[in-house]
């Protein structure tokens, strides 16, 4: 009995933390094209953007905890906006890092995912994403947000547990491409809203009040991070 249990645990460990072969180059490119189509097609983007919002608010929440703030809760809304509430000192480095982590989280997560895929850890990526979504679910404070996180986490869990290695690879590459490509668009959307006089309490405006640095410069930071992550992550994914 102990030998059987030990064998099962060893098999599970190897399955999760072992390496898997990357798909063929044409399939990696096809995954990128599919992700790009989702990002640029407006009606599909409106739905898919919920995943970017999950990463955005999750970034706020994670950095808030890492900097010693108390995370009160996260809300995700049907218009793809979100709100993360944390308690602590209203100024200082911790608050600045927390405010700066939203728009930078999706592309940075995409870059981390690209690194895992380049190392062949496809299943580990899917399980890590599931674990992060479960942890985030604990802090969700509205029904729509809970439903969105449960459906997203369920998709990762089902793919990682029930599908073939080829399907897992395609799913993982599409997700990472989507984070890298989809992480670029929100900063441009924010820039467009601010140009029309909207989004007066955006992350860039909050950072301006915290640091005295103009919102335009913070927008530049968001653009720089997302584009650099896309370039670096894309090179890893394409193995060039």
Protein Blocks (a to p, Z undefined) as FASTA:
>chain_A
ZZmmmmmmmmmmmmmmmccddddfklmmmmmmmmmmmmmmmklmmmmmmmmmmmmmmmmm
mmmmmnopacfbdcddfklpacdddeddfedjklmmmmmmmmmmmmmmmmmmmmmmmnop
amlmmmmmmmmmmmmmmmpcbfklmmmmmmmmmmmmmmmmmmcfklmmmmmmmmmmmmmm
mmmmmmmmmmmmmmnopaklgfklmmmmmnopafklmmmmmmmmmmmmmmmmmmmmnoZZ
